[in-house]
Amino acid sequence: MTTLAPIVLFLLGLHVGLRMVAALYRIIDLWYMIGTAYPRVLGGIAGWAGTTVVIAMLLPDELSAVFLWGVAAFIPFYLGLYLIRYPLLRRRSGLTHGVGETVDQALLHGQPGQRVP
């Protein structure tokens, strides 16, 4: 077995994991019209879950495990983005403009034409 096949299958697993999370987000995105959109929502979830199962069943055991590790590895990666997102955003919006005033506050309460660094 070459080293290219496991790498490609792991990346394919990451992609399928991403698409599965995106399909799950359709529940939230289409909640305002869930009464009429539920076939699309359920179809997307079932489609990507079915794709995962079919690919895993068609591959030999050792390659199937690599693919499923790729699917499973996307979840900690995705959750890790949430863990680093909020501290980074808080640090960016907390830049000070004047004496105890943040850049956001200076923009909201500043005078027209006032320059903010």
Order of alpha helices (4+ residues) and beta strands (2+ residues): alpha-alpha-alpha-alpha
